[in-house]
Amino acid sequence: MAKRLNINFDSDLIESISSEFDLRTPNKEALRKLIFTLDGDYDPEVIQVMNLATGVGKTYLMAAFMEYLRRQGVGNVVIVTPGKTVQAKTVKNFTPGSGRYIEGAQIPPDVVTPQDYSPWIARQNGAAQLSFGRETPLLAFIFNIQQLIAPKKEEGGTSDGSQDAMRRKPRRFDENAGVLFDYLKSQDDLVLIADESHLYSTSAAAFHSAIRELEPAATIGLTASILEGDHVIYKYPLYRAIADEYVKTPVLAFRKGGYGEDEASEEQQLRDALQLRDIKQSAYDAYIAQNELPELNAVLFVVCSDVSHATEITNLLRGPEFFGRELAVLQVDSEHDDDLTQRMLEDLDDPNSPVKAVVSVNKLKEGWDVKNIAVIVTLRAMASEVLTQQTMGRGLRLPFGKYTGIRQVDQLDIISHQSFKELLEQENVLRQFGLEEAVSSNDRSRFEYEIAHIGQGDETTGAAFGSDSATEGYQEASNAPAPYTRTSFGDDTNTDAASNKPTVLVQSVNDPSLTDEPDLTYITIDPNPAFLGTSYDFPVTIIEAKQPEIDLSGISDDTLAAAARRVTSTGDVLYRKEIVAVLGKSLRAVDTESAEVDSVHVSDEDARDALVKLVLNMSMVPKTEGTARYIAQYLIPRFMSASNLDTWTVKSLSSAQEQLRQTIKDFIVETLRSTQEVPVIKAKAIECTGYSLPIGEKVYDQIDTRDEFVRGRVYSGWFKSLYAEESFDSYTGEYMLARLLNTSPRIVWWNRLHPFMGAYIYYTPKDRYFPDFVALDDEGTYWIIEGKDARGRDDEKVQAKRKAAEQLVRKLAIDDVFSNSHWGYLIAYEDDIAKSDSWNDLLALAQPVTNKI
């Protein structure tokens, strides 16, 4: 049996080195666990596997571990990498002066590579050069696995560039120093670090044989993808890394109907991906400008089926319909792997990099750690190949080293032609997210018991991950009121210091199985922190009956639309769902903001002026400043926007003048025959303050079906609402409308109006009603919104309310208080909501009225 390492577990030294390398918490925990293991009764022939999620920073752990070994007297470390790309990156990680050098070591290692034996040769021919006082640098031998495997033929040269020549060199006698392979085997303190160790399993015989042949005193495996049979001593799975905000949150982007299988569908996927990349770039640029940071490209990563496919996609992306520049697209595969390609790949996050897309054939799965991959599109991929940690891993790293609070920056978009349901149903996905073994088999029965007895029959039970303080309060839970019934689960990395045994940690608040006391806790609903301090004035109205003057705001949009050809233009919608890892429930996806193409607006100043003059010069039209302003700012722009004309001609303008003249004339005649109910407008300040739910009421997770809906129940997760928790009176008319508002990129915020807020509109001199929502869009328009049953179209009362609200909105255009703001009103019938993929779709179907042009 190989000799074990002679090192000691030094807690103070671990703390010191962790601080010097600025290790993240999971890497610090992993270092402590690793040193503790190597100071114990471990088997040198067994790989000690550290299972760390991609993007957490395992290279920093590697560097800190090597510095610990050096200070404990270990002098030789072999780092085995899976290929040339990772090897080149690793050499730079340990070379002072490199842009990718990892700071922290008091004495940087002397790096030995297949191309440069000089540090080892110098050490063999004399004492180490003590460039750092009396300290001796550690020798770091950085080889890829192909360079350590025994050659098929021992006879032959070592410099002809062939694979066997490359493998002969470390086993061939060097007249200046001897045989490198023999030297390594002779070292009692040799430590071998297998980067991406899942590639060196016992099933890969040649790889495993090469590692065992060196007879290291210890072999350490670093991987994000453990294999069955691996001896795992530390786990930090992907779901915890996401929860702890060390990596981006994966987001699935897809079309409702999916994509086809032909070339046209691939082009559509790429167009969608480029649209998302542009959105990401805008978010990057805004954050960079705000924080005075160097420029950084948001990069698209395209995964293809083979080299021929990758070449086809690369040429397409370089064409005029996409990027239009050769250097903007980098192809990296077995036939495109020269030094220039490698340099461009390594400099992908450089401010001067021209690359905006990388096209590959699964070649960049391991060890490629640039930070600015923003969108991944997997073409012709099986569902099981998309949501793997190695595929996602290229884009999980944070572009600015931390969460920015900007969703588009902190999220990684993944596009595939399959539906998201197909992706989430793959068996390997659970394992990739680290959920499959998140509860140890010893504690599974306790876990299942706790799940069964927490919140029985209550949909509020959920899972919280990633909290190092999840153990606190298990015994004190019954005394700690909280708004949610939560269950927090540790994984096998949480250990009892005395017994060194894994534990499962469960926290239960007001669990009826733990106490017979009635639930007397109450929940306070506070304003959404994202919109703290937001307030607005709502135009409360009363109705006065009198013989009106000629008020052109009484002309409805429907009447104007009948006199002009209407133009509607809505873009395609790309749905986006954020992937959430829920222990015991596999994976699920929750709504996040969708992506849309920009709409087009057409106008002509000469036509506008001619139509304004026409109306102003008509008899019976009041010659007042207010009327002139209404005609110029609302009536004519609204009439023109309802037209389906790309350009105005003399003939089309003449026709428009005739239609408009007749419409105004008919309105005046009708007005003079009747008495109008005129709204009087008052401003009601709407300020968001906290309020409490009745005792015993709770907040529930969002739902997906009508059957799950309970009227008046408060649901969470409304990230664009002024309150992140809200209740509704109906599912199809209000809840689904709220979901549409919540995910639309055109909506800035929305507010569920409750009667106690005092926002109402009179639709007769005696009757008033309370609208359902107010929403602010990205153009500054406040929308008063009603969610209604489809039968409301034929309901006289509903239509009376609509008429009053629409006239109110038009009136606001000239109101002294509200004239500087823009308002709109629409009724969202439940069937229109169901048909709408976006806010623009709903606007097209609902035929709203606004006073903004």
C-alpha positions in Angstrom: 0.0 0.0 0.0 1.3 3.5 -0.9 2.5 5.7 1.9 0.1 8.2 3.3 0.8 11.9 3.5 2.5 13.2 6.6 0.4 16.4 7.2 -1.5 17.7 10.2 -4.9 19.3 10.5 -4.1 22.9 11.5 -7.4 24.9 12.0 -5.6 28.2 12.3 -3.6 27.6 9.2 -6.7 26.7 7.3 -8.4 29.9 8.4 -5.3 31.9 7.5 -5.0 30.4 4.0 -8.7 30.7 3.4 -8.5 34.4 4.1 -5.4 34.9 2.0 -7.1 33.3 -1.0 -10.5 35.0 -0.1 -12.2 31.6 -0.4 -15.9 31.4 -0.7 -17.7 29.6 2.2 -18.2 26.3 0.4 -14.5 26.2 -0.8 -13.4 27.0 2.8 -15.6 24.1 4.1 -14.2 21.8 1.4 -10.6 22.7 2.3 -11.3 21.9 5.9 -12.9 18.6 5.1 -10.1 17.6 2.7 -7.3 18.3 5.2 -9.3 16.6 8.0 -9.6 13.5 5.7 -5.9 13.5 4.7 -4.9 13.7 8.4 -6.9 10.5 9.1 -7.0 6.8 8.1 -7.7 7.3 4.4 -6.8 4.8 1.6 -4.2 6.3 -0.7 -5.5 4.2 -3.6 -9.0 5.7 -3.4 -9.7 9.0 -5.0 -11.0 11.5 -2.4 -13.7 13.3 -4.4 -14.8 16.8 -3.8 -18.2 17.4 -5.5 -18.5 21.1 -6.1 -21.0 22.8 -8.4 -19.7 24.3 -11.6 -18.9 27.9 -11.2 -18.3 28.0 -7.5 -14.5 28.2 -7.9 -12.9 24.8 -7.4 -9.6 26.1 -8.9 -9.3 28.5 -6.0 -9.8 25.5 -3.7 -7.0 23.7 -5.6 -4.6 26.7 -5.2 -5.4 27.0 -1.5 -4.9 23.3 -0.9 -1.5 23.4 -2.7 -0.4 26.3 -0.5 -1.4 24.3 2.6 0.6 21.3 1.4 3.7 23.5 0.8 3.5 24.9 4.3 3.2 21.4 5.6 6.4 20.3 3.8 4.9 18.6 0.7 7.0 19.4 -2.4 5.4 17.7 -5.4 1.9 18.0 -6.8 0.7 16.6 -10.1 -2.4 18.3 -11.6 -4.1 16.2 -14.2 -6.4 18.0 -16.6 -8.9 16.5 -19.2 -7.5 18.3 -22.2 -5.4 21.1 -23.8 -7.9 23.9 -23.1 -8.1 23.2 -19.4 -4.4 22.5 -19.2 -3.5 25.9 -20.7 -6.0 27.6 -18.4 -4.5 25.9 -15.3 -1.0 26.8 -16.2 -2.0 30.5 -16.3 -3.8 30.0 -12.9 -0.5 29.2 -11.3 1.8 31.5 -13.3 2.5 34.9 -11.6 2.0 37.7 -14.1 -0.7 35.9 -16.0 -4.0 37.7 -16.2 -5.6 34.5 -14.8 -3.1 34.0 -11.9 -4.8 33.1 -8.6 -3.5 35.4 -5.9 -2.9 34.1 -2.4 0.2 31.9 -2.2 3.1 33.3 -0.2 5.4 31.3 -2.5 4.1 30.6 -6.0 4.8 27.1 -7.2 7.3 26.3 -9.9 5.2 25.0 -12.8 6.4 22.1 -14.9 4.6 21.3 -18.2 5.3 18.9 -21.1 6.7 21.9 -22.9 8.9 23.2 -20.1 10.8 20.8 -17.8 13.3 23.5 -16.7 12.1 24.0 -13.1 12.3 20.3 -12.5 15.6 19.9 -14.2 17.1 22.8 -12.2 15.8 21.2 -9.0 17.4 17.9 -9.9 20.8 19.5 -10.5 21.0 21.5 -7.4 19.2 23.0 -4.4 16.1 25.0 -5.1 16.7 28.7 -5.7 15.5 30.3 -2.6 13.9 33.4 -4.2 11.6 33.8 -1.2 13.9 33.7 1.8 14.3 30.2 3.1 11.0 29.0 1.6 11.2 26.4 -1.2 8.6 26.6 -3.9 6.4 23.6 -4.5 6.8 21.8 -7.9 3.5 21.7 -9.7 3.5 19.3 -12.7 0.5 20.3 -14.9 -0.2 17.6 -17.5 -3.4 16.6 -19.3 -4.4 13.0 -19.0 -3.4 12.1 -22.5 0.2 13.0 -21.7 0.4 10.6 -18.8 -1.0 7.5 -20.4 1.6 4.9 -21.4 2.4 5.0 -25.2 1.3 2.1 -27.3 4.8 1.8 -28.7 7.7 2.6 -26.4 10.2 2.9 -29.3 10.3 6.1 -31.3 10.8 9.9 -31.0 9.4 12.4 -28.6 9.1 15.5 -30.7 7.2 14.6 -33.9 3.9 15.9 -32.5 2.1 12.5 -32.4 0.2 11.3 -29.5 2.6 8.5 -28.7 5.6 11.0 -28.9 3.8 13.2 -26.4 3.3 10.2 -24.1 6.9 8.9 -24.4 8.5 12.1 -23.2 7.8 11.8 -19.5 8.9 8.2 -19.6 12.1 8.8 -21.6 15.5 9.4 -20.0 16.6 13.0 -19.9 20.4 13.4 -19.7 20.0 16.5 -17.5 17.6 15.1 -14.9 16.6 11.5 -15.5 13.1 10.0 -16.1 10.3 12.3 -15.0 7.8 9.5 -14.6 10.3 7.6 -12.3 10.9 10.7 -10.3 7.2 11.2 -9.6 6.7 7.6 -8.7 9.7 7.8 -6.2 8.2 10.7 -4.2 6.7 9.7 -0.9 4.8 13.0 -0.7 3.4 13.0 -4.2 -0.2 14.4 -4.3 -2.2 14.0 -7.5 -5.2 16.4 -8.2 -7.5 15.1 -10.9 -9.4 18.1 -12.3 -12.8 17.0 -13.7 -12.2 13.6 -12.0 -15.4 12.1 -13.4 -13.4 11.6 -16.6 -10.9 9.3 -14.9 -13.3 6.7 -13.5 -12.6 3.0 -13.3 -14.6 2.6 -16.6 -11.9 4.7 -18.4 -9.3 2.0 -18.0 -6.3 3.9 -19.6 -7.0 7.1 -17.6 -7.4 5.2 -14.4 -4.3 3.1 -15.0 -2.1 6.2 -15.6 -3.2 7.7 -12.3 -2.6 4.5 -10.4 0.8 3.9 -12.0 2.2 7.0 -10.3 1.3 5.6 -6.9 0.6 9.0 -5.3 0.3 9.4 -1.5 -3.1 10.9 -2.1 -5.3 11.5 -5.0 -7.9 14.3 -4.9 -10.8 14.4 -7.4 -12.5 17.7 -8.2 -15.8 17.5 -10.1 -19.3 18.8 -10.5 -20.5 15.5 -11.9 -19.9 12.6 -9.5 -20.2 9.0 -10.7 -21.7 5.9 -9.1 -19.1 4.4 -6.8 -17.1 7.7 -6.3 -15.8 8.2 -2.7 -17.2 11.6 -2.1 -16.0 13.4 1.0 -17.6 16.8 0.4 -20.7 17.9 -1.6 -21.8 21.4 -2.5 -24.5 20.8 -5.2 -25.8 23.2 -7.8 -29.1 24.0 -6.1 -27.1 25.3 -3.1 -24.8 27.4 -5.3 -27.8 29.0 -6.9 -29.5 29.6 -3.6 -26.3 31.1 -2.1 -26.0 33.3 -5.2 -22.5 32.1 -6.2 -23.7 31.2 -9.7 -26.4 32.5 -12.1 -29.9 31.3 -11.9 -30.7 29.1 -15.0 -33.7 30.2 -17.0 -35.4 28.2 -19.7 -36.5 30.3 -22.7 -38.9 28.7 -25.1 -41.8 29.3 -27.5 -45.2 28.1 -26.5 -45.4 25.7 -29.4 -41.7 24.7 -29.3 -39.5 24.6 -32.4 -39.5 22.3 -35.4 -36.7 20.0 -36.5 -35.7 21.7 -39.8 -33.1 24.3 -40.7 -35.7 27.1 -40.5 -36.4 26.2 -36.9 -32.7 26.3 -36.1 -32.5 29.8 -37.6 -35.5 30.9 -35.5 -33.8 29.5 -32.4 -30.7 31.5 -33.2 -32.7 34.7 -33.9 -34.4 34.2 -30.5 -31.0 33.6 -28.9 -29.6 36.8 -30.4 -32.6 38.8 -29.2 -32.0 37.5 -25.7 -28.2 38.3 -26.1 -29.0 41.8 -27.1 -31.3 42.2 -24.0 -28.5 40.8 -21.8 -26.0 43.2 -23.4 -28.2 46.2 -22.6 -28.4 45.1 -19.0 -24.6 44.5 -18.9 -24.0 48.0 -20.4 -26.3 49.7 -17.9 -24.6 48.0 -15.0 -21.1 48.8 -16.4 -21.9 52.5 -16.9 -23.4 52.8 -13.5 -20.4 51.2 -11.8 -17.7 52.6 -14.1 -16.5 49.1 -15.1 -14.6 47.9 -18.2 -16.7 46.9 -21.2 -17.8 43.3 -21.4 -19.6 41.4 -24.1 -22.6 39.3 -23.3 -21.7 36.1 -25.3 -23.9 33.5 -26.9 -22.8 29.9 -26.6 -24.1 27.6 -29.3 -23.8 23.8 -28.9 -23.9 21.8 -32.1 -24.1 18.1 -33.0 -20.9 17.7 -34.9 -18.1 19.6 -36.6 -20.0 19.9 -39.9 -23.0 21.3 -38.1 -20.9 23.7 -36.2 -19.3 25.0 -39.4 -22.7 25.5 -41.0 -24.0 27.4 -37.9 -20.8 29.5 -37.7 -21.1 30.6 -41.3 -24.7 31.4 -40.8 -24.0 33.6 -37.7 -21.2 35.4 -39.6 -23.6 36.3 -42.4 -25.4 39.6 -42.9 -28.7 38.4 -41.3 -27.0 37.9 -38.0 -23.7 39.4 -36.8 -22.3 40.2 -40.2 -18.6 40.0 -39.0 -16.3 37.0 -39.0 -14.5 37.9 -35.8 -17.8 38.1 -33.9 -18.2 34.3 -34.1 -15.6 31.9 -32.8 -15.8 28.2 -33.8 -14.0 25.8 -31.4 -13.9 22.1 -32.1 -11.5 19.4 -33.1 -10.8 21.0 -36.5 -10.7 24.6 -35.2 -8.3 24.4 -32.2 -5.2 26.4 -33.3 -3.3 28.8 -31.1 -5.2 31.9 -32.4 -8.5 30.2 -31.5 -7.3 29.3 -28.1 -6.1 32.9 -27.4 -9.4 34.3 -28.6 -11.2 31.8 -26.3 -9.1 32.7 -23.3 -9.6 36.4 -23.9 -13.4 36.1 -24.3 -14.0 38.3 -21.2 -11.4 40.9 -22.3 -12.9 44.4 -22.8 -11.5 44.4 -26.4 -12.7 41.0 -27.4 -14.6 41.1 -30.7 -16.3 37.7 -30.0 -20.1 37.8 -29.3 -20.8 34.1 -30.0 -18.9 30.8 -29.5 -19.9 27.7 -31.6 -18.8 24.4 -30.3 -19.3 20.6 -30.4 -19.4 19.7 -26.7 -15.7 20.4 -26.7 -15.9 23.1 -24.0 -17.8 21.1 -21.4 -15.1 21.0 -18.7 -12.8 23.7 -17.2 -13.6 26.6 -19.4 -14.3 29.4 -16.9 -15.0 32.7 -18.7 -17.6 34.7 -16.9 -19.6 36.3 -19.7 -21.6 33.5 -21.4 -25.1 35.0 -21.1 -27.2 32.7 -23.4 -26.9 29.0 -24.4 -28.6 27.5 -27.3 -28.4 23.7 -27.8 -29.2 22.7 -31.4 -30.3 19.2 -32.3 -29.7 18.2 -28.6 -31.6 15.5 -26.7 -33.6 16.8 -23.7 -31.2 14.9 -21.5 -28.2 16.8 -22.9 -29.5 20.3 -22.3 -29.9 20.7 -18.5 -26.7 19.0 -17.5 -24.4 20.8 -15.2 -21.5 20.5 -17.7 -23.6 22.1 -20.5 -24.9 24.9 -18.2 -21.6 25.2 -16.5 -20.1 27.3 -19.3 -22.5 30.1 -18.5 -23.1 29.8 -14.7 -20.3 32.1 -13.6 -21.2 35.6 -12.6 -20.1 38.3 -15.0 -19.3 40.8 -12.3 -18.3 38.3 -9.6 -21.4 38.8 -7.6 -25.2 39.1 -7.9 -26.1 42.6 -9.2 -29.8 42.5 -8.5 -30.5 42.9 -12.2 -32.4 39.8 -13.3 -31.0 39.7 -16.9 -27.5 39.9 -15.6 -27.9 37.4 -12.8 -29.7 34.8 -15.0 -28.4 32.4 -17.6 -30.9 31.8 -20.5 -31.0 28.3 -22.1 -32.8 27.8 -25.3 -33.7 24.3 -26.7 -36.2 23.1 -29.2 -37.8 20.8 -26.7 -40.5 22.1 -24.3 -39.4 22.9 -20.8 -41.6 20.0 -19.5 -39.5 17.5 -21.6 -36.3 19.0 -20.1 -37.4 18.9 -16.5 -38.7 15.3 -16.8 -35.3 13.9 -17.6 -34.0 11.5 -14.9 -30.4 12.9 -14.9 -31.6 16.5 -14.2 -32.3 15.7 -10.6 -28.8 14.3 -10.2 -27.2 17.3 -12.0 -28.7 19.7 -9.6 -27.5 17.7 -6.6 -30.9 16.7 -5.4 -30.8 13.0 -5.8 -28.6 12.4 -2.8 -29.4 15.6 -0.9 -30.9 13.5 1.9 -28.8 10.6 3.2 -30.3 7.1 3.2 -29.8 6.9 7.0 -32.0 9.9 7.5 -34.5 9.4 4.7 -37.2 7.9 6.9 -37.0 10.9 9.2 -37.1 13.3 6.2 -40.2 11.5 4.8 -41.9 11.6 8.3 -41.3 15.4 8.6 -42.6 16.1 5.1 -45.7 14.1 5.9 -46.5 15.9 9.1 -45.6 19.5 8.3 -48.6 21.6 7.1 -50.9 18.6 6.6 -53.3 19.4 3.8 -51.6 22.8 3.6 -50.1 24.1 0.3 -47.8 26.4 2.2 -45.1 23.7 2.9 -42.0 24.5 0.8 -38.3 23.9 0.8 -35.6 26.4 1.5 -32.0 25.8 0.4 -28.5 27.1 0.8 -28.7 28.5 4.3 -25.7 27.8 6.6 -28.0 28.7 9.5 -30.7 26.2 8.6 -30.0 24.2 11.7 -30.8 27.1 14.0 -34.1 27.0 15.7 -35.1 23.3 15.1 -35.8 23.0 18.8 -37.0 26.5 19.2 -39.3 26.5 16.1 -42.6 26.3 18.0 -41.8 29.6 19.7 -40.8 31.5 16.5 -43.7 33.1 14.6 -43.1 33.4 10.8 -45.2 34.1 7.7 -44.4 30.8 6.1 -44.4 27.2 7.1 -40.9 26.2 5.8 -38.8 23.1 5.8 -35.0 23.5 5.5 -32.9 20.5 4.5 -29.2 20.1 4.9 -27.2 17.7 2.7 -24.4 15.3 3.5 -22.0 18.2 3.8 -23.6 19.2 7.1 -21.9 17.1 9.8 -21.8 16.8 13.5 -18.3 17.8 14.6 -18.2 15.2 17.3 -19.5 12.2 15.4 -18.6 13.3 11.9 -22.0 11.9 10.7 -24.3 13.5 8.2 -27.5 15.1 9.6 -30.8 16.2 8.1 -32.0 19.4 9.6 -35.7 20.3 9.7 -37.2 23.5 10.9 -40.9 23.7 11.6 -42.9 26.8 12.5 -46.3 26.3 14.2 -46.3 22.7 13.3 -49.5 21.1 14.7 -47.7 17.8 15.2 -45.4 19.5 17.7 -48.0 21.4 19.8 -51.6 21.4 20.7 -51.8 25.2 20.9 -54.0 26.9 18.3 -52.1 28.9 15.6 -52.3 32.5 16.9 -49.6 33.9 14.7 -50.4 36.6 12.1 -48.7 37.7 9.0 -47.9 41.2 8.0 -47.9 42.0 4.3 -45.2 44.6 3.7 -44.6 46.6 0.5 -42.3 44.9 -2.1 -38.8 46.1 -1.3 -38.2 46.6 -5.0 -40.8 49.4 -5.0 -40.5 50.7 -1.6 -41.7 54.3 -1.4 -43.7 54.0 -4.6 -47.0 56.0 -4.6 -49.4 57.5 -7.1 -52.6 59.5 -7.4 -55.7 57.7 -8.5 -58.4 59.7 -10.3 -61.4 59.1 -8.1 -64.6 60.4 -9.7 -68.1 61.4 -9.0 -70.8 62.0 -11.6 -72.7 65.3 -12.0 -75.7 65.4 -14.3 -76.0 68.5 -16.5 -76.5 69.7 -20.0 -72.9 69.5 -21.3 -70.9 71.7 -23.6 -69.6 70.2 -26.7 -66.8 68.0 -25.3 -64.9 66.0 -27.9 -63.6 63.7 -25.2 -67.0 62.0 -25.4 -66.1 60.5 -28.7 -65.2 56.9 -28.0 -62.2 55.1 -29.5 -64.6 52.7 -31.2 -66.2 55.6 -33.0 -62.8 56.9 -34.1 -61.7 53.4 -35.2 -64.9 53.1 -37.4 -63.7 56.2 -39.3 -60.2 55.0 -39.9 -58.4 51.7 -40.6 -56.9 50.4 -37.5 -53.2 49.4 -37.1 -52.2 46.7 -34.6 -48.7 45.3 -34.3 -47.6 42.8 -31.7 -44.3 40.9 -31.6 -43.5 37.3 -30.9 -43.1 36.2 -27.3 -40.3 34.1 -25.9 -41.4 32.7 -22.5 -38.8 32.4 -19.8 -39.1 30.2 -16.7 -36.6 30.3 -13.9 -35.5 26.8 -12.8 -36.1 26.2 -9.1 -34.7 23.1 -7.4 -37.1 21.9 -4.7 -36.0 19.0 -2.6 -38.4 16.1 -2.8 -40.2 17.6 -5.8 -37.6 17.3 -8.5 -37.3 20.5 -10.4 -39.9 23.1 -11.3 -40.0 26.3 -13.3 -41.5 29.6 -12.3 -42.5 32.5 -14.4 -39.9 35.3 -15.1 -40.1 38.2 -17.5 -40.7 37.2 -21.1 -38.9 38.7 -24.1 -40.6 40.5 -26.9 -39.6 42.2 -30.2 -40.1 46.0 -30.5 -43.2 47.3 -32.2 -43.2 49.9 -34.9 -44.8 53.4 -34.8 -45.5 55.4 -38.0 -46.6 59.1 -38.1 -46.6 62.1 -40.5 -46.5 65.7 -39.3 -48.1 67.2 -42.4 -51.2 64.9 -42.2 -51.5 65.6 -38.5 -51.5 69.4 -39.0 -54.2 69.2 -41.8 -56.5 67.0 -39.6 -56.1 69.3 -36.6 -57.0 72.4 -38.7 -60.0 70.6 -40.1 -61.6 69.9 -36.7 -60.8 73.3 -35.2 -62.5 75.0 -38.2 -65.7 73.1 -37.9 -68.8 74.9 -36.7 -70.0 74.2 -33.2 -66.5 72.9 -32.1 -65.6 75.2 -29.1 -62.8 77.5 -29.9 -61.1 77.1 -26.5 -57.5 76.4 -25.5 -58.5 73.2 -23.8 -60.4 71.9 -26.8 -57.5 72.8 -29.2 -55.1 71.0 -26.9 -57.3 67.9 -26.8 -57.7 67.8 -30.6 -53.9 68.2 -31.1 -52.7 66.0 -28.3 -55.3 63.2 -28.3 -58.1 63.2 -30.8 -56.0 63.4 -34.0 -53.1 61.3 -32.9 -55.6 58.6 -31.7 -57.4 58.8 -35.1 -54.1 58.4 -37.0 -52.8 55.6 -34.8 -56.1 53.7 -35.6 -55.3 53.9 -39.3 -53.5 51.1 -41.1 -51.5 53.4 -43.3 -47.8 53.1 -43.7 -47.6 56.5 -45.4 -50.0 59.3 -45.9 -50.9 60.4 -49.5 -53.1 63.2 -50.8 -55.9 60.7 -51.6 -55.7 59.0 -48.2 -55.6 62.4 -46.4 -58.7 63.6 -48.4 -60.5 60.4 -47.4 -59.5 60.8 -43.8 -60.7 64.4 -43.7 -64.1 63.3 -44.9 -64.5 60.5 -42.4 -63.4 62.6 -39.5 -65.7 65.5 -40.5 -68.7 63.2 -40.5 -67.7 61.6 -37.2 -67.5 65.0 -35.5 -70.7 66.2 -37.0 -72.7 63.1 -35.8 -71.2 63.5 -32.3 -72.3 67.1 -32.0 -75.8 66.4 -33.1 -76.1 63.6 -30.6 -74.7 65.7 -27.8 -77.1 68.5 -28.3 -80.0 66.0 -28.0 -79.1 64.6 -24.6 -77.9 65.4 -21.1 -74.5 63.9 -20.2 -73.2 62.6 -16.9 -70.0 64.5 -16.5 -67.3 63.1 -14.2 -65.6 65.4 -11.7 -62.1 64.2 -10.9 -60.3 64.2 -7.6 -56.8 62.9 -6.8 -56.7 60.1 -4.3 -53.2 59.3 -3.0 -52.4 55.6 -3.1 -49.5 54.8 -0.8 -48.2 51.3 0.0 -48.1 50.5 3.7 -48.1 47.2 5.4 -51.2 45.5 6.5 -51.9 42.3 8.5 -53.8 39.2 7.5 -56.4 37.7 9.8 -55.0 35.5 12.5 -54.2 32.1 11.2 -54.1 33.1 7.5 -50.9 32.3 5.6 -49.2 33.0 2.4 -49.1 30.3 -0.3 -46.8 29.5 -3.3 -48.1 30.4 -6.7 -50.3 27.8 -8.5 -50.8 26.6 -12.1 -54.4 25.4 -12.3 -57.9 26.6 -11.6 -58.4 23.6 -9.3 -55.7 24.8 -6.9 -57.2 28.3 -6.7 -58.9 29.5 -3.5 -60.7 32.9 -3.6 -59.2 35.4 -1.2 -56.1 33.3 -0.5 -52.8 35.2 -0.5 -50.2 34.0 -3.0 -46.5 34.9 -3.1 -44.0 35.5 -5.8 -45.3 38.7 -7.5 -42.0 40.3 -8.2 -43.5 43.3 -10.2 -46.4 43.9 -7.7 -46.2 46.7 -5.2 -46.9 43.9 -2.8 -45.0 40.6 -3.4 -47.9 38.8 -1.8 -51.5 39.3 -3.1 -55.0 37.8 -3.1 -57.6 37.6 -5.9 -61.3 37.0 -6.3 -61.1 34.8 -9.4 -58.6 32.6 -11.2 -59.2 33.3 -14.9 -60.2 36.9 -14.6 -57.8 38.2 -11.9 -55.0 35.6 -11.0 -54.1 34.9 -14.7 -54.2 38.6 -15.4 -51.8 39.2 -12.6 -49.5 36.6 -14.0 -49.5 38.2 -17.4 -48.7 41.6 -15.8 -46.0 40.1 -13.7 -44.1 38.5 -16.6 -44.5 41.3 -19.2 -41.3 43.3 -19.9 -43.5 46.3 -20.8 -44.9 46.4 -17.2 -42.8 48.3 -14.6 -45.1 47.5 -11.6 -48.7 46.7 -10.9 -51.0 47.2 -7.9 -53.9 45.1 -6.9 -56.6 47.5 -5.7 -58.5 46.6 -2.6 -61.6 48.5 -1.4 -59.8 49.9 1.7 -57.5 51.8 -0.6 -60.4 54.1 -1.7 -59.8 54.0 -5.5 -63.2 54.1 -7.1 -65.1 55.4 -10.2 -68.7 56.6 -10.3 -70.6 55.3 -13.3 -73.9 56.8 -12.4 -74.7 59.7 -10.0 -75.3 57.2 -7.3 -73.3 54.0 -8.2 -69.6 53.5 -8.0 -67.2 50.6 -8.4 -63.7 49.7 -7.4 -61.3 48.6 -10.3 -59.1 45.6 -9.9 -55.6 46.8 -10.9 -53.5 49.7 -11.7 -50.3 49.0 -13.7 -47.5 51.3 -14.9 -46.0 50.5 -18.3 -42.5 51.2 -19.6 -43.8 54.3 -21.5 -45.0 55.9 -18.3 -48.8 55.2 -18.8 -50.9 54.2 -15.7 -53.4 51.6 -16.7 -56.7 51.0 -14.8 -57.6 47.4 -15.5 -60.7 45.3 -14.8 -60.6 41.5 -15.0 -64.0 40.2 -16.1 -65.9 37.0 -17.0 -66.5 36.8 -20.8 -70.2 37.3 -20.2 -69.5 40.8 -19.2 -69.5 41.8 -22.8 -73.2 41.6 -22.8 -73.8 42.9 -19.3 -75.2 46.4 -19.2 -73.7 47.2 -15.8 -70.2 46.2 -16.9 -70.5 48.2 -20.1 -71.7 51.2 -18.1 -68.7 51.0 -15.9 -66.5 50.7 -19.0 -68.0 53.8 -20.6 -67.5 55.9 -17.5 -63.9 54.8 -17.0 -63.0 55.3 -20.7 -64.4 58.9 -20.6 -62.5 59.5 -17.4 -59.2 58.5 -19.1 -59.9 60.8 -22.0 -60.8 63.6 -19.6 -57.6 63.2 -17.8 -55.7 64.5 -20.8 -56.8 68.1 -20.0 -57.3 67.8 -16.2 -55.2 70.3 -14.3 -53.9 67.7 -11.9 -53.5 64.7 -14.2 -52.6 66.4 -17.5 -48.9 65.8 -17.0 -49.4 62.0 -16.6 -50.7 59.4 -19.0 -53.6 57.0 -18.2 -55.3 54.1 -19.9 -58.2 51.8 -19.2 -59.1 48.3 -20.4 -61.4 45.5 -19.5 -59.5 42.1 -19.7 -62.1 39.5 -20.4 -61.1 36.0 -19.3 -61.1 34.6 -22.8 -58.9 37.5 -24.0 -56.5 36.8 -21.1 -56.3 33.2 -22.1 -55.5 34.1 -25.7 -52.8 36.7 -24.8 -49.1 35.8 -24.6 -48.1 39.3 -23.8 -49.3 42.7 -22.7 -49.3 43.8 -26.3 -51.5 40.9 -27.2 -54.0 41.9 -24.5 -54.0 45.5 -25.6 -54.8 44.4 -29.1 -57.7 42.2 -28.0 -59.1 44.4 -25.3 -59.4 47.6 -27.4 -58.3 49.9 -24.5 -58.4 53.6 -24.3 -55.4 55.8 -23.3 -54.6 59.4 -23.4 -51.0 58.8 -24.4 -50.1 58.7 -28.1 
